[in-house]
Amino acid sequence: MSKDHMIRSMLSENVNMTSNGCIADQLNLEEFAECYELFFDKIMEIHVSELKGIEGYGEFDEECRTEYGSCKEFLIGTFAEHQEGRR
């Protein structure tokens, strides 16, 4: 099963995995102020999803496994060194 299919199977039916027209990082403060409640609605929709059986932390690889075994490993691996695409 591909990682997209696996993630989709875990999420609530209310969660849309595709973009609905805006990317938060591309909004200026005024634009974000007009629609920030939508972001919190999406977070709450994800929150009700059943995630039992998922072990580890980080993004899923193509084999649907996470890179880190613990939250501590995830935080150290994510923030210890400068990584491409992060400030």
HTML snippet that shows the backbone in 3Dmol.js (N, CA, C, O; Angstrom):
<script src="https://3Dmol.org/build/3Dmol-min.js"></script>
<div id="view" style="width:600px;height:400px;position:relative"></div>
<script>
const pdb = `
ATOM      1  N   MET A   1       0.861  -1.171   0.000  1.00  0.00           N
ATOM      2  CA  MET A   1       0.000   0.000   0.000  1.00  0.00           C
ATOM      3  C   MET A   1       0.909   1.236   0.000  1.00  0.00           C
ATOM      4  O   MET A   1       1.870   1.299   0.767  1.00  0.00           O
ATOM      5  N   SER A   2       0.609   2.202  -0.848  1.00  0.00           N
ATOM      6  CA  SER A   2       1.421   3.419  -0.902  1.00  0.00           C
ATOM      7  C   SER A   2       1.191   4.246   0.351  1.00  0.00           C
ATOM      8  O   SER A   2       0.183   4.079   1.038  1.00  0.00           O
ATOM      9  N   LYS A   3       2.139   5.149   0.651  1.00  0.00           N
ATOM     10  CA  LYS A   3       1.980   5.943   1.873  1.00  0.00           C
ATOM     11  C   LYS A   3       0.756   6.838   1.797  1.00  0.00           C
ATOM     12  O   LYS A   3       0.101   7.055   2.817  1.00  0.00           O
ATOM     13  N   ASP A   4       0.423   7.367   0.623  1.00  0.00           N
ATOM     14  CA  ASP A   4      -0.778   8.196   0.501  1.00  0.00           C
ATOM     15  C   ASP A   4      -2.036   7.401   0.822  1.00  0.00           C
ATOM     16  O   ASP A   4      -2.931   7.901   1.503  1.00  0.00           O
ATOM     17  N   HIS A   5      -2.107   6.168   0.334  1.00  0.00           N
ATOM     18  CA  HIS A   5      -3.266   5.329   0.604  1.00  0.00           C
ATOM     19  C   HIS A   5      -3.333   4.957   2.081  1.00  0.00           C
ATOM     20  O   HIS A   5      -4.415   4.926   2.668  1.00  0.00           O
ATOM     21  N   MET A   6      -2.163   4.671   2.689  1.00  0.00           N
ATOM     22  CA  MET A   6      -2.146   4.316   4.091  1.00  0.00           C
ATOM     23  C   MET A   6      -2.601   5.495   4.954  1.00  0.00           C
ATOM     24  O   MET A   6      -3.424   5.329   5.855  1.00  0.00           O
ATOM     25  N   ILE A   7      -2.066   6.676   4.677  1.00  0.00           N
ATOM     26  CA  ILE A   7      -2.452   7.864   5.443  1.00  0.00           C
ATOM     27  C   ILE A   7      -3.934   8.137   5.247  1.00  0.00           C
ATOM     28  O   ILE A   7      -4.649   8.397   6.214  1.00  0.00           O
ATOM     29  N   ARG A   8      -4.395   8.081   4.024  1.00  0.00           N
ATOM     30  CA  ARG A   8      -5.810   8.330   3.735  1.00  0.00           C
ATOM     31  C   ARG A   8      -6.702   7.356   4.506  1.00  0.00           C
ATOM     32  O   ARG A   8      -7.758   7.749   5.004  1.00  0.00           O
ATOM     33  N   SER A   9      -6.292   6.100   4.608  1.00  0.00           N
ATOM     34  CA  SER A   9      -7.115   5.109   5.306  1.00  0.00           C
ATOM     35  C   SER A   9      -7.215   5.400   6.796  1.00  0.00           C
ATOM     36  O   SER A   9      -8.174   4.967   7.435  1.00  0.00           O
ATOM     37  N   MET A  10      -6.256   6.118   7.370  1.00  0.00           N
ATOM     38  CA  MET A  10      -6.273   6.428   8.799  1.00  0.00           C
ATOM     39  C   MET A  10      -7.061   7.692   9.118  1.00  0.00           C
ATOM     40  O   MET A  10      -7.552   7.847  10.236  1.00  0.00           O
ATOM     41  N   LEU A  11      -7.187   8.581   8.167  1.00  0.00           N
ATOM     42  CA  LEU A  11      -7.795   9.879   8.435  1.00  0.00           C
ATOM     43  C   LEU A  11      -9.315   9.834   8.369  1.00  0.00           C
ATOM     44  O   LEU A  11      -9.907   9.000   7.684  1.00  0.00           O
ATOM     45  N   SER A  12      -9.913  10.737   9.087  1.00  0.00           N
ATOM     46  CA  SER A  12     -11.359  10.892   9.064  1.00  0.00           C
ATOM     47  C   SER A  12     -11.808  11.191   7.635  1.00  0.00           C
ATOM     48  O   SER A  12     -11.048  11.754   6.846  1.00  0.00           O
ATOM     49  N   GLU A  13     -13.020  10.821   7.311  1.00  0.00           N
ATOM     50  CA  GLU A  13     -13.549  11.111   5.970  1.00  0.00           C
ATOM     51  C   GLU A  13     -13.645  12.608   5.717  1.00  0.00           C
ATOM     52  O   GLU A  13     -13.701  13.040   4.565  1.00  0.00           O
ATOM     53  N   ASN A  14     -13.665  13.409   6.792  1.00  0.00           N
ATOM     54  CA  ASN A  14     -13.767  14.863   6.643  1.00  0.00           C
ATOM     55  C   ASN A  14     -12.466  15.517   6.197  1.00  0.00           C
ATOM     56  O   ASN A  14     -12.476  16.657   5.734  1.00  0.00           O
ATOM     57  N   VAL A  15     -11.351  14.813   6.330  1.00  0.00           N
ATOM     58  CA  VAL A  15     -10.060  15.401   6.009  1.00  0.00           C
ATOM     59  C   VAL A  15      -9.779  15.259   4.527  1.00  0.00           C
ATOM     60  O   VAL A  15      -9.784  14.152   3.988  1.00  0.00           O
ATOM     61  N   ASN A  16      -9.537  16.374   3.876  1.00  0.00           N
ATOM     62  CA  ASN A  16      -9.208  16.400   2.458  1.00  0.00           C
ATOM     63  C   ASN A  16      -7.691  16.459   2.335  1.00  0.00           C
ATOM     64  O   ASN A  16      -7.069  17.375   2.874  1.00  0.00           O
ATOM     65  N   MET A  17      -7.085  15.507   1.641  1.00  0.00           N
ATOM     66  CA  MET A  17      -5.631  15.470   1.525  1.00  0.00           C
ATOM     67  C   MET A  17      -5.099  16.368   0.410  1.00  0.00           C
ATOM     68  O   MET A  17      -3.886  16.451   0.223  1.00  0.00           O
ATOM     69  N   THR A  18      -5.950  17.020  -0.311  1.00  0.00           N
ATOM     70  CA  THR A  18      -5.488  17.892  -1.381  1.00  0.00           C
ATOM     71  C   THR A  18      -5.732  19.349  -1.015  1.00  0.00           C
ATOM     72  O   THR A  18      -6.590  19.666  -0.190  1.00  0.00           O
ATOM     73  N   SER A  19      -4.980  20.203  -1.630  1.00  0.00           N
ATOM     74  CA  SER A  19      -5.050  21.633  -1.338  1.00  0.00           C
ATOM     75  C   SER A  19      -6.400  22.217  -1.747  1.00  0.00           C
ATOM     76  O   SER A  19      -6.987  21.813  -2.752  1.00  0.00           O
ATOM     77  N   ASN A  20      -6.880  23.167  -0.958  1.00  0.00           N
ATOM     78  CA  ASN A  20      -8.136  23.841  -1.279  1.00  0.00           C
ATOM     79  C   ASN A  20      -7.921  25.277  -1.726  1.00  0.00           C
ATOM     80  O   ASN A  20      -8.815  26.108  -1.571  1.00  0.00           O
ATOM     81  N   GLY A  21      -6.771  25.580  -2.270  1.00  0.00           N
ATOM     82  CA  GLY A  21      -6.592  26.892  -2.874  1.00  0.00           C
ATOM     83  C   GLY A  21      -5.618  27.843  -2.230  1.00  0.00           C
ATOM     84  O   GLY A  21      -5.307  28.874  -2.827  1.00  0.00           O
ATOM     85  N   CYS A  22      -5.116  27.556  -1.035  1.00  0.00           N
ATOM     86  CA  CYS A  22      -4.116  28.458  -0.475  1.00  0.00           C
ATOM     87  C   CYS A  22      -3.124  27.680   0.370  1.00  0.00           C
ATOM     88  O   CYS A  22      -3.446  26.650   0.962  1.00  0.00           O
ATOM     89  N   ILE A  23      -1.922  28.200   0.407  1.00  0.00           N
ATOM     90  CA  ILE A  23      -0.853  27.620   1.206  1.00  0.00           C
ATOM     91  C   ILE A  23      -0.540  28.630   2.301  1.00  0.00           C
ATOM     92  O   ILE A  23      -0.242  29.789   2.010  1.00  0.00           O
ATOM     93  N   ALA A  24      -0.605  28.204   3.552  1.00  0.00           N
ATOM     94  CA  ALA A  24      -0.474  29.124   4.684  1.00  0.00           C
ATOM     95  C   ALA A  24       0.785  29.978   4.591  1.00  0.00           C
ATOM     96  O   ALA A  24       0.744  31.172   4.888  1.00  0.00           O
ATOM     97  N   ASP A  25       1.897  29.385   4.184  1.00  0.00           N
ATOM     98  CA  ASP A  25       3.154  30.131   4.114  1.00  0.00           C
ATOM     99  C   ASP A  25       3.118  31.242   3.069  1.00  0.00           C
ATOM    100  O   ASP A  25       3.957  32.143   3.099  1.00  0.00           O
ATOM    101  N   GLN A  26       2.175  31.191   2.163  1.00  0.00           N
ATOM    102  CA  GLN A  26       2.106  32.205   1.110  1.00  0.00           C
ATOM    103  C   GLN A  26       1.135  33.335   1.438  1.00  0.00           C
ATOM    104  O   GLN A  26       1.003  34.281   0.662  1.00  0.00           O
ATOM    105  N   LEU A  27       0.454  33.246   2.581  1.00  0.00           N
ATOM    106  CA  LEU A  27      -0.501  34.282   2.962  1.00  0.00           C
ATOM    107  C   LEU A  27       0.201  35.386   3.744  1.00  0.00           C
ATOM    108  O   LEU A  27       1.081  35.113   4.561  1.00  0.00           O
ATOM    109  N   ASN A  28      -0.192  36.635   3.492  1.00  0.00           N
ATOM    110  CA  ASN A  28       0.309  37.707   4.339  1.00  0.00           C
ATOM    111  C   ASN A  28      -0.566  37.756   5.591  1.00  0.00           C
ATOM    112  O   ASN A  28      -1.556  37.030   5.677  1.00  0.00           O
ATOM    113  N   LEU A  29      -0.215  38.596   6.556  1.00  0.00           N
ATOM    114  CA  LEU A  29      -0.940  38.612   7.834  1.00  0.00           C
ATOM    115  C   LEU A  29      -2.420  38.933   7.677  1.00  0.00           C
ATOM    116  O   LEU A  29      -3.255  38.343   8.363  1.00  0.00           O
ATOM    117  N   GLU A  30      -2.751  39.849   6.794  1.00  0.00           N
ATOM    118  CA  GLU A  30      -4.157  40.215   6.598  1.00  0.00           C
ATOM    119  C   GLU A  30      -4.948  39.056   6.006  1.00  0.00           C
ATOM    120  O   GLU A  30      -6.070  38.782   6.432  1.00  0.00           O
ATOM    121  N   GLU A  31      -4.363  38.377   5.028  1.00  0.00           N
ATOM    122  CA  GLU A  31      -5.036  37.235   4.407  1.00  0.00           C
ATOM    123  C   GLU A  31      -5.214  36.093   5.414  1.00  0.00           C
ATOM    124  O   GLU A  31      -6.261  35.448   5.461  1.00  0.00           O
ATOM    125  N   PHE A  32      -4.175  35.859   6.216  1.00  0.00           N
ATOM    126  CA  PHE A  32      -4.277  34.800   7.220  1.00  0.00           C
ATOM    127  C   PHE A  32      -5.342  35.138   8.261  1.00  0.00           C
ATOM    128  O   PHE A  32      -6.085  34.259   8.697  1.00  0.00           O
ATOM    129  N   ALA A  33      -5.418  36.407   8.660  1.00  0.00           N
ATOM    130  CA  ALA A  33      -6.404  36.825   9.664  1.00  0.00           C
ATOM    131  C   ALA A  33      -7.826  36.567   9.185  1.00  0.00           C
ATOM    132  O   ALA A  33      -8.717  36.323   9.998  1.00  0.00           O
ATOM    133  N   GLU A  34      -8.048  36.619   7.875  1.00  0.00           N
ATOM    134  CA  GLU A  34      -9.384  36.401   7.317  1.00  0.00           C
ATOM    135  C   GLU A  34      -9.805  34.930   7.335  1.00  0.00           C
ATOM    136  O   GLU A  34     -10.998  34.627   7.288  1.00  0.00           O
ATOM    137  N   CYS A  35      -8.831  34.012   7.403  1.00  0.00           N
ATOM    138  CA  CYS A  35      -9.211  32.597   7.276  1.00  0.00           C
ATOM    139  C   CYS A  35      -8.520  31.676   8.273  1.00  0.00           C
ATOM    140  O   CYS A  35      -8.553  30.459   8.091  1.00  0.00           O
ATOM    141  N   TYR A  36      -7.896  32.210   9.317  1.00  0.00           N
ATOM    142  CA  TYR A  36      -7.144  31.347  10.235  1.00  0.00           C
ATOM    143  C   TYR A  36      -8.016  30.283  10.895  1.00  0.00           C
ATOM    144  O   TYR A  36      -7.527  29.198  11.214  1.00  0.00           O
ATOM    145  N   GLU A  37      -9.293  30.575  11.104  1.00  0.00           N
ATOM    146  CA  GLU A  37     -10.161  29.580  11.744  1.00  0.00           C
ATOM    147  C   GLU A  37     -10.258  28.305  10.912  1.00  0.00           C
ATOM    148  O   GLU A  37     -10.445  27.223  11.468  1.00  0.00           O
ATOM    149  N   LEU A  38     -10.134  28.415   9.597  1.00  0.00           N
ATOM    150  CA  LEU A  38     -10.170  27.237   8.733  1.00  0.00           C
ATOM    151  C   LEU A  38      -9.006  26.294   9.032  1.00  0.00           C
ATOM    152  O   LEU A  38      -9.161  25.074   8.987  1.00  0.00           O
ATOM    153  N   PHE A  39      -7.833  26.867   9.339  1.00  0.00           N
ATOM    154  CA  PHE A  39      -6.680  26.034   9.655  1.00  0.00           C
ATOM    155  C   PHE A  39      -6.932  25.233  10.929  1.00  0.00           C
ATOM    156  O   PHE A  39      -6.595  24.051  11.004  1.00  0.00           O
ATOM    157  N   PHE A  40      -7.522  25.881  11.926  1.00  0.00           N
ATOM    158  CA  PHE A  40      -7.811  25.178  13.169  1.00  0.00           C
ATOM    159  C   PHE A  40      -8.911  24.137  12.971  1.00  0.00           C
ATOM    160  O   PHE A  40      -8.885  23.090  13.618  1.00  0.00           O
ATOM    161  N   ASP A  41      -9.859  24.399  12.107  1.00  0.00           N
ATOM    162  CA  ASP A  41     -10.880  23.396  11.781  1.00  0.00           C
ATOM    163  C   ASP A  41     -10.222  22.144  11.201  1.00  0.00           C
ATOM    164  O   ASP A  41     -10.587  21.025  11.561  1.00  0.00           O
ATOM    165  N   LYS A  42      -9.262  22.332  10.310  1.00  0.00           N
ATOM    166  CA  LYS A  42      -8.574  21.193   9.694  1.00  0.00           C
ATOM    167  C   LYS A  42      -7.770  20.408  10.724  1.00  0.00           C
ATOM    168  O   LYS A  42      -7.746  19.178  10.693  1.00  0.00           O
ATOM    169  N   ILE A  43      -7.114  21.119  11.634  1.00  0.00           N
ATOM    170  CA  ILE A  43      -6.359  20.441  12.684  1.00  0.00           C
ATOM    171  C   ILE A  43      -7.289  19.583  13.530  1.00  0.00           C
ATOM    172  O   ILE A  43      -6.944  18.456  13.885  1.00  0.00           O
ATOM    173  N   MET A  44      -8.465  20.109  13.853  1.00  0.00           N
ATOM    174  CA  MET A  44      -9.415  19.345  14.655  1.00  0.00           C
ATOM    175  C   MET A  44      -9.961  18.147  13.881  1.00  0.00           C
ATOM    176  O   MET A  44     -10.231  17.105  14.479  1.00  0.00           O
ATOM    177  N   GLU A  45     -10.127  18.272  12.573  1.00  0.00           N
ATOM    178  CA  GLU A  45     -10.572  17.136  11.760  1.00  0.00           C
ATOM    179  C   GLU A  45      -9.519  16.028  11.773  1.00  0.00           C
ATOM    180  O   GLU A  45      -9.855  14.847  11.859  1.00  0.00           O
ATOM    181  N   ILE A  46      -8.259  16.410  11.686  1.00  0.00           N
ATOM    182  CA  ILE A  46      -7.179  15.426  11.738  1.00  0.00           C
ATOM    183  C   ILE A  46      -7.125  14.794  13.127  1.00  0.00           C
ATOM    184  O   ILE A  46      -6.883  13.595  13.262  1.00  0.00           O
ATOM    185  N   HIS A  47      -7.347  15.593  14.139  1.00  0.00           N
ATOM    186  CA  HIS A  47      -7.267  15.130  15.527  1.00  0.00           C
ATOM    187  C   HIS A  47      -8.211  13.953  15.807  1.00  0.00           C
ATOM    188  O   HIS A  47      -7.869  13.085  16.610  1.00  0.00           O
ATOM    189  N   VAL A  48      -9.356  13.900  15.186  1.00  0.00           N
ATOM    190  CA  VAL A  48     -10.309  12.822  15.458  1.00  0.00           C
ATOM    191  C   VAL A  48      -9.967  11.526  14.714  1.00  0.00           C
ATOM    192  O   VAL A  48     -10.663  10.522  14.869  1.00  0.00           O
ATOM    193  N   SER A  49      -8.915  11.543  13.919  1.00  0.00           N
ATOM    194  CA  SER A  49      -8.514  10.350  13.178  1.00  0.00           C
ATOM    195  C   SER A  49      -7.877   9.324  14.104  1.00  0.00           C
ATOM    196  O   SER A  49      -7.192   9.681  15.062  1.00  0.00           O
ATOM    197  N   GLU A  50      -8.104   8.067  13.815  1.00  0.00           N
ATOM    198  CA  GLU A  50      -7.568   6.962  14.606  1.00  0.00           C
ATOM    199  C   GLU A  50      -6.169   6.619  14.104  1.00  0.00           C
ATOM    200  O   GLU A  50      -6.001   6.237  12.946  1.00  0.00           O
ATOM    201  N   LEU A  51      -5.172   6.753  14.965  1.00  0.00           N
ATOM    202  CA  LEU A  51      -3.786   6.521  14.550  1.00  0.00           C
ATOM    203  C   LEU A  51      -3.132   5.354  15.296  1.00  0.00           C
ATOM    204  O   LEU A  51      -1.907   5.241  15.319  1.00  0.00           O
ATOM    205  N   LYS A  52      -3.947   4.490  15.904  1.00  0.00           N
ATOM    206  CA  LYS A  52      -3.384   3.330  16.591  1.00  0.00           C
ATOM    207  C   LYS A  52      -2.583   2.494  15.603  1.00  0.00           C
ATOM    208  O   LYS A  52      -2.935   2.387  14.429  1.00  0.00           O
ATOM    209  N   GLY A  53      -1.535   1.922  16.084  1.00  0.00           N
ATOM    210  CA  GLY A  53      -0.723   1.052  15.241  1.00  0.00           C
ATOM    211  C   GLY A  53       0.415   1.771  14.548  1.00  0.00           C
ATOM    212  O   GLY A  53       1.285   1.123  13.966  1.00  0.00           O
ATOM    213  N   ILE A  54       0.431   3.090  14.593  1.00  0.00           N
ATOM    214  CA  ILE A  54       1.534   3.837  13.994  1.00  0.00           C
ATOM    215  C   ILE A  54       2.613   4.011  15.045  1.00  0.00           C
ATOM    216  O   ILE A  54       2.354   4.529  16.132  1.00  0.00           O
ATOM    217  N   GLU A  55       3.812   3.584  14.725  1.00  0.00           N
ATOM    218  CA  GLU A  55       4.924   3.715  15.657  1.00  0.00           C
ATOM    219  C   GLU A  55       5.958   4.655  15.071  1.00  0.00           C
ATOM    220  O   GLU A  55       6.157   4.700  13.857  1.00  0.00           O
ATOM    221  N   GLY A  56       6.612   5.402  15.939  1.00  0.00           N
ATOM    222  CA  GLY A  56       7.687   6.271  15.514  1.00  0.00           C
ATOM    223  C   GLY A  56       7.225   7.690  15.254  1.00  0.00           C
ATOM    224  O   GLY A  56       6.062   8.042  15.451  1.00  0.00           O
ATOM    225  N   TYR A  57       8.174   8.492  14.805  1.00  0.00           N
ATOM    226  CA  TYR A  57       7.943   9.915  14.586  1.00  0.00           C
ATOM    227  C   TYR A  57       8.579  10.342  13.273  1.00  0.00           C
ATOM    228  O   TYR A  57       9.539   9.728  12.805  1.00  0.00           O
ATOM    229  N   GLY A  58       8.036  11.397  12.685  1.00  0.00           N
ATOM    230  CA  GLY A  58       8.573  11.939  11.441  1.00  0.00           C
ATOM    231  C   GLY A  58       7.681  11.617  10.263  1.00  0.00           C
ATOM    232  O   GLY A  58       6.589  11.069  10.411  1.00  0.00           O
ATOM    233  N   GLU A  59       8.170  11.969   9.101  1.00  0.00           N
ATOM    234  CA  GLU A  59       7.403  11.728   7.878  1.00  0.00           C
ATOM    235  C   GLU A  59       7.474  10.263   7.483  1.00  0.00           C
ATOM    236  O   GLU A  59       8.444   9.568   7.787  1.00  0.00           O
ATOM    237  N   PHE A  60       6.436   9.806   6.805  1.00  0.00           N
ATOM    238  CA  PHE A  60       6.442   8.444   6.286  1.00  0.00           C
ATOM    239  C   PHE A  60       7.338   8.362   5.063  1.00  0.00           C
ATOM    240  O   PHE A  60       7.330   9.256   4.217  1.00  0.00           O
ATOM    241  N   ASP A  61       8.116   7.278   4.972  1.00  0.00           N
ATOM    242  CA  ASP A  61       8.872   7.039   3.757  1.00  0.00           C
ATOM    243  C   ASP A  61       7.982   6.256   2.784  1.00  0.00           C
ATOM    244  O   ASP A  61       6.802   6.042   3.062  1.00  0.00           O
ATOM    245  N   GLU A  62       8.528   5.842   1.676  1.00  0.00           N
ATOM    246  CA  GLU A  62       7.724   5.138   0.668  1.00  0.00           C
ATOM    247  C   GLU A  62       7.268   3.757   1.133  1.00  0.00           C
ATOM    248  O   GLU A  62       6.342   3.188   0.556  1.00  0.00           O
ATOM    249  N   GLU A  63       7.905   3.213   2.167  1.00  0.00           N
ATOM    250  CA  GLU A  63       7.490   1.924   2.723  1.00  0.00           C
ATOM    251  C   GLU A  63       6.557   2.117   3.914  1.00  0.00           C
ATOM    252  O   GLU A  63       6.291   1.171   4.656  1.00  0.00           O
ATOM    253  N   CYS A  64       6.059   3.342   4.100  1.00  0.00           N
ATOM    254  CA  CYS A  64       5.111   3.685   5.167  1.00  0.00           C
ATOM    255  C   CYS A  64       5.715   3.523   6.555  1.00  0.00           C
ATOM    256  O   CYS A  64       5.009   3.170   7.500  1.00  0.00           O
ATOM    257  N   ARG A  65       7.005   3.777   6.687  1.00  0.00           N
ATOM    258  CA  ARG A  65       7.663   3.744   7.986  1.00  0.00           C
ATOM    259  C   ARG A  65       8.154   5.149   8.326  1.00  0.00           C
ATOM    260  O   ARG A  65       8.419   5.962   7.441  1.00  0.00           O
ATOM    261  N   THR A  66       8.267   5.414   9.622  1.00  0.00           N
ATOM    262  CA  THR A  66       8.784   6.706  10.056  1.00  0.00           C
ATOM    263  C   THR A  66      10.284   6.595  10.281  1.00  0.00           C
ATOM    264  O   THR A  66      10.813   5.509  10.517  1.00  0.00           O
ATOM    265  N   GLU A  67      10.957   7.735  10.203  1.00  0.00           N
ATOM    266  CA  GLU A  67      12.414   7.746  10.287  1.00  0.00           C
ATOM    267  C   GLU A  67      12.926   7.598  11.720  1.00  0.00           C
ATOM    268  O   GLU A  67      13.999   7.035  11.937  1.00  0.00           O
ATOM    269  N   TYR A  68      12.176   8.095  12.691  1.00  0.00           N
ATOM    270  CA  TYR A  68      12.656   8.143  14.068  1.00  0.00           C
ATOM    271  C   TYR A  68      11.822   7.242  14.977  1.00  0.00           C
ATOM    272  O   TYR A  68      10.604   7.143  14.827  1.00  0.00           O
ATOM    273  N   GLY A  69      12.494   6.591  15.916  1.00  0.00           N
ATOM    274  CA  GLY A  69      11.810   5.689  16.824  1.00  0.00           C
ATOM    275  C   GLY A  69      11.182   6.363  18.027  1.00  0.00           C
ATOM    276  O   GLY A  69      10.250   5.824  18.625  1.00  0.00           O
ATOM    277  N   SER A  70      11.682   7.539  18.391  1.00  0.00           N
ATOM    278  CA  SER A  70      11.147   8.227  19.566  1.00  0.00           C
ATOM    279  C   SER A  70      11.002   9.715  19.266  1.00  0.00           C
ATOM    280  O   SER A  70      11.577  10.236  18.311  1.00  0.00           O
ATOM    281  N   CYS A  71      10.227  10.376  20.100  1.00  0.00           N
ATOM    282  CA  CYS A  71      10.046  11.814  19.954  1.00  0.00           C
ATOM    283  C   CYS A  71      11.381  12.529  20.151  1.00  0.00           C
ATOM    284  O   CYS A  71      11.679  13.483  19.432  1.00  0.00           O
ATOM    285  N   LYS A  72      12.182  12.086  21.105  1.00  0.00           N
ATOM    286  CA  LYS A  72      13.498  12.693  21.355  1.00  0.00           C
ATOM    287  C   LYS A  72      14.382  12.586  20.117  1.00  0.00           C
ATOM    288  O   LYS A  72      15.007  13.569  19.718  1.00  0.00           O
ATOM    289  N   GLU A  73      14.442  11.404  19.504  1.00  0.00           N
ATOM    290  CA  GLU A  73      15.238  11.223  18.289  1.00  0.00           C
ATOM    291  C   GLU A  73      14.745  12.143  17.173  1.00  0.00           C
ATOM    292  O   GLU A  73      15.544  12.723  16.437  1.00  0.00           O
ATOM    293  N   PHE A  74      13.429  12.268  17.056  1.00  0.00           N
ATOM    294  CA  PHE A  74      12.844  13.143  16.037  1.00  0.00           C
ATOM    295  C   PHE A  74      13.274  14.590  16.254  1.00  0.00           C
ATOM    296  O   PHE A  74      13.705  15.254  15.311  1.00  0.00           O
ATOM    297  N   LEU A  75      13.162  15.083  17.482  1.00  0.00           N
ATOM    298  CA  LEU A  75      13.523  16.474  17.771  1.00  0.00           C
ATOM    299  C   LEU A  75      15.003  16.730  17.545  1.00  0.00           C
ATOM    300  O   LEU A  75      15.375  17.753  16.969  1.00  0.00           O
ATOM    301  N   ILE A  76      15.854  15.811  17.991  1.00  0.00           N
ATOM    302  CA  ILE A  76      17.292  15.985  17.787  1.00  0.00           C
ATOM    303  C   ILE A  76      17.628  15.936  16.300  1.00  0.00           C
ATOM    304  O   ILE A  76      18.375  16.778  15.803  1.00  0.00           O
ATOM    305  N   GLY A  77      17.085  14.965  15.597  1.00  0.00           N
ATOM    306  CA  GLY A  77      17.362  14.824  14.168  1.00  0.00           C
ATOM    307  C   GLY A  77      16.816  15.967  13.339  1.00  0.00           C
ATOM    308  O   GLY A  77      17.383  16.306  12.300  1.00  0.00           O
ATOM    309  N   THR A  78      15.740  16.555  13.778  1.00  0.00           N
ATOM    310  CA  THR A  78      15.103  17.635  13.026  1.00  0.00           C
ATOM    311  C   THR A  78      15.779  18.977  13.262  1.00  0.00           C
ATOM    312  O   THR A  78      15.928  19.770  12.333  1.00  0.00           O
ATOM    313  N   PHE A  79      16.188  19.237  14.500  1.00  0.00           N
ATOM    314  CA  PHE A  79      16.660  20.568  14.836  1.00  0.00           C
ATOM    315  C   PHE A  79      18.146  20.675  15.155  1.00  0.00           C
ATOM    316  O   PHE A  79      18.642  21.787  15.338  1.00  0.00           O
ATOM    317  N   ALA A  80      18.872  19.568  15.229  1.00  0.00           N
ATOM    318  CA  ALA A  80      20.278  19.617  15.613  1.00  0.00           C
ATOM    319  C   ALA A  80      21.147  20.277  14.544  1.00  0.00           C
ATOM    320  O   ALA A  80      22.078  21.009  14.881  1.00  0.00           O
ATOM    321  N   GLU A  81      20.870  20.041  13.292  1.00  0.00           N
ATOM    322  CA  GLU A  81      21.668  20.584  12.205  1.00  0.00           C
ATOM    323  C   GLU A  81      20.786  21.310  11.214  1.00  0.00           C
ATOM    324  O   GLU A  81      19.588  21.052  11.101  1.00  0.00           O
ATOM    325  N   HIS A  82      21.420  22.231  10.495  1.00  0.00           N
ATOM    326  CA  HIS A  82      20.673  22.913   9.433  1.00  0.00           C
ATOM    327  C   HIS A  82      20.322  21.887   8.361  1.00  0.00           C
ATOM    328  O   HIS A  82      21.177  21.126   7.909  1.00  0.00           O
ATOM    329  N   GLN A  83      19.064  21.879   7.964  1.00  0.00           N
ATOM    330  CA  GLN A  83      18.630  20.958   6.927  1.00  0.00           C
ATOM    331  C   GLN A  83      18.076  21.749   5.750  1.00  0.00           C
ATOM    332  O   GLN A  83      17.497  22.823   5.919  1.00  0.00           O
ATOM    333  N   GLU A  84      18.261  21.207   4.578  1.00  0.00           N
ATOM    334  CA  GLU A  84      17.788  21.862   3.368  1.00  0.00           C
ATOM    335  C   GLU A  84      16.281  22.141   3.471  1.00  0.00           C
ATOM    336  O   GLU A  84      15.502  21.275   3.869  1.00  0.00           O
ATOM    337  N   GLY A  85      15.899  23.344   3.112  1.00  0.00           N
ATOM    338  CA  GLY A  85      14.497  23.722   3.124  1.00  0.00           C
ATOM    339  C   GLY A  85      14.036  24.302   4.454  1.00  0.00           C
ATOM    340  O   GLY A  85      12.872  24.677   4.594  1.00  0.00           O
ATOM    341  N   ARG A  86      14.925  24.378   5.423  1.00  0.00           N
ATOM    342  CA  ARG A  86      14.565  24.935   6.733  1.00  0.00           C
ATOM    343  C   ARG A  86      15.457  26.125   7.027  1.00  0.00           C
ATOM    344  O   ARG A  86      16.602  26.192   6.578  1.00  0.00           O
ATOM    345  N   ARG A  87      14.919  27.053   7.780  1.00  0.00           N
ATOM    346  CA  ARG A  87      15.678  28.255   8.127  1.00  0.00           C
ATOM    347  C   ARG A  87      16.391  28.083   9.431  1.00  0.00           C
ATOM    348  O   ARG A  87      17.082  28.997   9.882  1.00  0.00           O
TER     349      ARG A  87
END
`;
const viewer = $3Dmol.createViewer("view");
viewer.addModel(pdb, "pdb");
viewer.setStyle({}, {cartoon: {color: "spectrum"}});
viewer.zoomTo();
viewer.render();
</script>
